Amino acid sequence: MSASRVIIIGATGMIGGLALQHCLDRADVAQVTILSRRPVGISHPRLHEVLHDDFGDYSAVAAELAGHDVALFCLGAYTGVLPDDEFRRVTVDYALAFANALYAASPRAVFCFLSGQGADQSGRSRMAFARYKGEAEKGLLAIGFPRVHLFRPGYIYPVSPRREPNFAYRVMRALWPAVRLIYPNLGIASDALALAMVEAGLSGDEGAPGTVLENRQIRQFARRGR
């Protein structure tokens, strides 16, 4: 089997950055394209970096989207950090704008989307996060990609130091090493999530866990990739 070409959106973020490293470490990845507003600060012979400012419009970089086998969409925002209209734009509009542009250029690509636990495709949830993630999921499934993996992690434990977005995240990070011993399916480590997205994109098949992947299924893919 020939090596794959992977494209990542959100490579400067926690999960996207880890996914980028996993891709560059794999012999079955021929090239990694990243579309980013700023450089990631990595030099690698298989890394193709494209600086792009407008995640709602990919017409200026349409040619860069052609010939890809796998897409990892890791762009997102924390609940409460952005005004509601901007949060929806990042969560729904940016995801669908990229997916539609990618489908026009690489219609056979496998699409892996970083969603979230509780995503509601019915749109009835009272939580904006759940409604918007569900709306994005529903839109992605309608585009026509041969395979779409929707990752719905619960709490994501950062394996590297970072500035937590709010007090609740600081508390959860401190408690997680103990909590995971009792309730392991409440969350997943950031490196395992990133690895699972890469593994699903590159080798996921009909016999693998289904289109919607919760914490337990995400760990299954991560174990396959180790």
ZILINRA-V139070 format. One record per residue. N is the residue number from 1. PSI is psi as a letter, one per 30 degrees, with the letter a starting at -180 (999 if undefined). D_FIRST is the distance of its C-alpha to the first C-alpha in Angstrom with 2 decimals. Layout:
# ZILINRA-V139070
N_PSI_D_FIRST / N_PSI_D_FIRST
This chain:
# ZILINRA-V139070
1_k_0.00 / 2_l_3.80 / 3_l_6.59 / 4_l_8.90 / 5_k_12.51 / 6_k_15.06 / 7_k_18.73 / 8_k_21.49 / 9_k_25.06 / 10_g_27.52 / 11_f_26.12 / 12_f_29.73 / 13_l_30.39 / 14_e_30.05 / 15_e_26.89 / 16_e_25.19 / 17_e_26.00 / 18_e_24.58 / 19_e_21.35 / 20_e_21.14 / 21_e_21.65 / 22_e_19.02 / 23_e_16.40 / 24_f_17.68 / 25_f_17.56 / 26_k_13.84 / 27_f_11.48 / 28_g_8.54 / 29_j_11.00 / 30_e_11.59 / 31_k_14.90 / 32_k_17.33 / 33_k_20.04 / 34_k_23.19 / 35_k_26.18 / 36_l_29.28 / 37_f_33.04 / 38_l_33.30 / 39_k_31.26 / 40_f_29.48 / 41_g_30.74 / 42_k_27.48 / 43_k_26.41 / 44_k_22.84 / 45_f_20.95 / 46_g_18.02 / 47_k_20.58 / 48_j_21.88 / 49_k_25.10 / 50_j_26.97 / 51_k_30.50 / 52_k_31.56 / 53_e_34.76 / 54_j_34.81 / 55_g_32.38 / 56_f_34.12 / 57_j_33.34 / 58_g_30.15 / 59_e_31.51 / 60_f_32.02 / 61_g_28.37 / 62_e_26.78 / 63_f_24.94 / 64_f_23.27 / 65_f_21.64 / 66_k_19.62 / 67_g_15.89 / 68_k_15.01 / 69_f_12.46 / 70_k_14.55 / 71_k_18.31 / 72_j_20.41 / 73_j_24.08 / 74_g_26.18 / 75_k_29.40 / 76_l_32.51 / 77_l_36.14 / 78_k_38.36 / 79_k_40.90 / 80_f_44.31 / 81_e_43.26 / 82_l_43.24 / 83_l_45.66 / 84_e_44.54 / 85_e_43.80 / 86_e_41.67 / 87_e_39.88 / 88_e_39.00 / 89_e_37.88 / 90_e_35.42 / 91_e_34.24 / 92_e_34.09 / 93_e_34.54 / 94_e_32.18 / 95_e_29.34 / 96_e_29.86 / 97_e_30.48 / 98_e_27.14 / 99_e_25.28 / 100_e_27.04 / 101_e_26.44 / 102_e_22.71 / 103_e_22.54 / 104_e_24.36 / 105_e_21.86 / 106_i_18.50 / 107_f_19.26 / 108_g_15.80 / 109_k_15.57 / 110_k_15.84 / 111_k_19.27 / 112_k_20.50 / 113_k_24.29 / 114_j_26.60 / 115_b_29.49 / 116_l_32.12 / 117_k_33.89 / 118_f_36.35 / 119_k_34.71 / 120_j_36.66 / 121_f_35.30 / 122_f_38.75 / 123_g_40.36 / 124_f_43.29 / 125_k_42.87 / 126_f_45.67 / 127_k_43.32 / 128_e_42.06 / 129_e_38.89 / 130_e_38.03 / 131_e_38.97 / 132_e_37.08 / 133_e_33.85 / 134_e_34.17 / 135_e_34.88 / 136_e_31.76 / 137_e_29.65 / 138_e_31.30 / 139_e_30.75 / 140_e_27.04 / 141_f_26.58 / 142_f_28.52 / 143_e_26.51 / 144_g_23.82 / 145_k_20.48 / 146_f_18.21 / 147_k_18.24 / 148_k_20.78 / 149_k_21.33 / 150_j_24.95 / 151_k_25.73 / 152_i_29.39 / 153_l_30.31 / 154_b_33.94 / 155_k_35.37 / 156_j_32.90 / 157_j_34.12 / 158_k_33.64 / 159_f_32.57 / 160_l_33.97 / 161_k_37.52 / 162_l_38.14 / 163_j_41.07 / 164_k_41.19 / 165_f_41.95 / 166_l_44.95 / 167_e_47.10 / 168_e_45.31 / 169_e_42.03 / 170_e_43.97 / 171_e_45.48 / 172_e_42.24 / 173_e_40.52 / 174_e_43.46 / 175_f_43.52 / 176_e_39.83 / 177_e_39.53 / 178_e_42.29 / 179_e_41.37 / 180_f_37.82 / 181_f_39.35 / 182_e_41.21 / 183_i_39.02 / 184_f_35.42 / 185_g_34.09 / 186_f_36.20 / 187_a_33.73 / 188_k_30.74 / 189_k_30.23 / 190_e_28.81 / 191_e_26.09 / 192_e_24.93 / 193_e_24.92 / 194_e_22.89 / 195_e_20.31 / 196_e_20.20 / 197_e_19.63 / 198_e_16.64 / 199_e_15.19 / 200_e_16.05 / 201_e_14.51 / 202_e_11.08 / 203_g_10.97 / 204_k_14.18 / 205_a_14.54 / 206_f_17.61 / 207_f_18.48 / 208_l_18.68 / 209_l_21.97 / 210_a_23.23 / 211_e_23.31 / 212_k_26.29 / 213_j_25.70 / 214_a_28.89 / 215_e_29.37 / 216_e_28.68 / 217_e_25.33 / 218_e_24.39 / 219_e_25.08 / 220_e_22.86 / 221_e_19.82 / 222_e_21.13 / 223_e_21.43 / 224_f_17.82 / 225_f_16.89 / 226_999_19.39
